[in-house]
């Protein structure tokens, strides 16, 4: 076999192995969620449930109050994502289109804030939120998530707005549009792929966040999905079928968001790398 023919075969093998590394854990998670509890610990493990059951899903919703966790996550994550996109989009457009003193320092500061581990901010955030009575509230978590997401989302939107030719702004200004009109009627529609990719990034990060949600929520009726999953680990054992069922339910919003926005997501990622 020639070198030219060997390369596609090798590439195909690597792709297959990569797919297996991703899909096998997902497959195992799905079949485990439909197994009965004793079968979960059977040796050797079964590759297919001997009896399909929805007991794990029923237990997750009834015993673990997963519906409450799910609702809390939706409220906090959706609202914080919308506010993050609102702020970062306007900030990114302003940094892209206006010249002002300290612009380079501002953009550098926005990027530097992402270099520090978030855990160092845990105690300051806790003390500030406790001072204003925002511990164990949706608003408290939203403030934390927005403050974490806005800097990088601003940089992402700034990079995307830089790909939109500024000649369009000049043409719109000749037609009588002010800066707000240019932003709303020209830049915003053209930045839809960038908005999609930035929104997905903010949504996924907020949905999966565990550390701050665990510390800043103190009652079960305010905890989020990530904290609820962590609480399913018992002191003596782990009910794997229950946890796998909860993990599948927790993954549904992320899967739906990505499926409906994947085209915009990929185009947004690629467009940000080319400056017009």
N, C-alpha and C positions, 0 to 999 in steps of 0.2 A: 504494500500500500504506500502510495506516494505521500510526501509531507503535506501536500495541498489537500489530499483527501483525509489524512489523519486529523488535521486541525478541526474540521467541522464535527467529526465524531467525538473528539475530546471535549469540544465546547458543549455538545449535546449531553455528554455524560455529566459534566459539571452542572449544567442547568437542571438535569434530572435530580442530581444529588441535592442541589440547593432547594428545589421544590419539595423534596421529601423531608428535608430538615424543617421546612416551614409547615407543611401540611400534616405530617404525622402527629405532632403534638395537638393540632387542632382536631384531627380525627379522634385522637384518644380522649380529648376533652368532651367531645360530643357523645361518643358511645358510653363513656363513664357516667354522664348525666342521666342516661336512660337505664342504667343497671340498678339492680337491687343492692342494698348496702352490703350483704355478705359476699356477693359476687365481685364487688370492688376489690376485696382483699383476697380473692381466690389465687391459688398458686398451683399450676402456672396461670398467668392472666389470660382471660378470654378476649379474643380479638373482635367478638361480636356478642352483644347481650343475649343470653339464653332466654330472657323474658323482658320485653320492653315494658317500662313502667314510667309514669310521670310523677311518682311519689316524691322524687327529689325537688321537682319544680313546685309541687304543692307545698312541701315543707318550707321551701325558701320563701314563698309568699306568705304563708300562715304563721310559721314558727319564728322565722328570722325577721319578719316585718320588712321584707325587701322592697315592697311597694312604696313604703315611706322613704327609704333610702333613695330609691329611684326618683321619686318626685322631688326630693331635696336637691339632688344632683341636677335635674333638668332645670329647676328654677334658678339655681346659682350659676350654672355653667352657661345656659342660654343668655341670660341677662348680662353676665359679665363679658361674654363674647361679643354681644351686640355693642355694649358700651366701649369695649376695647377697640373694636373696628371703627367705631365713630370717632374716637379720639385719635387713634393712630393714623387713620386715613387723612384727617384734616392736618395733623402734624406733619405727616409725610409729604403732603401736597405743598404745605407752606415752606418746608425745608427745601423742596425741589424747585419751587418757582420764585421764591423771594431771596434777595441778598440782604443779609443783616450782619451786624457786628457779632462775632463769636459763633458764627454758623458752624465752622469746622470744630470748635470746642464742644458745641452742643451735640453734634452728631457723634463725636468721639466719646463724649460722656454717656450718650445713650447706649453705645456699644459696650463701653467698659462696665456698665451696670450688670451686664449679663455674665461677667467673668467671675463674680463672687458667688459662692455656694449659698443657696437660699436658706440653709439652716442657721446661718449667722443672724438672720433677720427674725428668727422665730420669737425670741424673747422680746425684742423691741415692739414687734407687732402685737404680741399678747398684752403687753403693758399699755400700749396706746388704745387698743380696742377695749380693754377692761376699764380704762379711764372714762371712755365715752359710752360704756354700757353696751358694747357691740359683741361681746363674747356670746357664743351660742346663738347667733342670728345669721340669717341669710345675707343681710347687708354687710356684716363683718367679713364673711368669706368672699363676697363679691369684691369688696375693696382690696383685699389681699390679692385675689386673682388678677384683677385689673392692673394693679401696680406691677405685678410680675410680667404680664403679657404686653403691656403698652410699649416698653422700650424696643424690644426686638420687632414687634409688629410695625412700629413706626419706621424702623430701619428697612424692613421688607417693603413697605408701601413707598417709602422714599426711593428705593432702588427701582421699583416698578414705574413710578411716575417719571423717573429719569429716562425711561425708554420711550415715553410719549413725546413726539417732536414738539418743541416749543413754538414752532411756526403755526401750529394749530391755535395756540393761545393768541398769537398776534392777529391771526385772521379773525378770530372770534371777537377780539377787542375792537377791530375795525368795524365789525357789525354791530357794535354797541354793547357788548356784554362786559360786565365788571368782573372782578376776580371771583366773586361768589358764583356768578353765572357760568364762568369758564369751568370752575370746579364742578358745578352741579350738572351742566349740560354737555361738557366736553370730556373733562378728565375722568369723572366718575364712571360714565358708561364704558369708556375705553379701558378702565382699570378693573373690569369685572373678573378676569382671570386672576389677577393679583389679589383682589378682595377674597375670592374663593379660597385660594391657597393659604392666605393669611388667616382666614376665618377657621379653616380646618385645623391649622396648627394651634390656634388659640383654644378651640373647642377640645381637641384631644388632650392638650396639656392640662386644661382645667378639669376635664372629666377624670383623668387618671391621677390627679394630685391626691396624695394621702397624708403627708406629714402635717400640713397646716390644718387640714380638715379634721384630723384626729385630735389635735391640741385645742383648736378653737371651737369645737362642738363638744358639749358635755352631756347631752341627753340623747336618747335613742331617736326621738322624733325629729332631731335636727341633723343627724349624721348623714353622710353622703354614701354613695355606692362603694367607693374605695374603702372607706372605713368599715362599712358593713361587711365587705368581703374579709377584711382583716379580723373581724370579730368572730368569724366562723371557725377559726382555729381554736380548738378546745385545749385545755391544760393537759389532757391525757391522750387525746387522739384527734385526728382530722377526718371529718366526714367528707371524703373526696367526692362522692357523687353529688352531695349537696353543694359543695363549693364549685364543682364544674357546672352545675346547672345555673348557679348564680353568676358565674363568669360569662356564660353564654348570654344570659339576659343583659348583663352589663355591657356586653360587646355589641348588642344590636344597634344602639344609636350611632356608634362609631362606624359600623358597617354601612348603615343606611346613608349617613352623611357622605362617606367616601364614594359609595356607588353612584349617588345622584350628582356628585360634584367632581368626579374623577377627571373628566375632560378639562374642566376649568382649572383643576388643581395642577395637572401636568403642564398645561399651557402657561399657567402663571409661574411655575418654577423655571421653565425654560426661557420665558420672555424676560425675566429679571436679570438674566446673565448677559444681555446684549444692550448696549447703550446706543441709542439712535443719535 
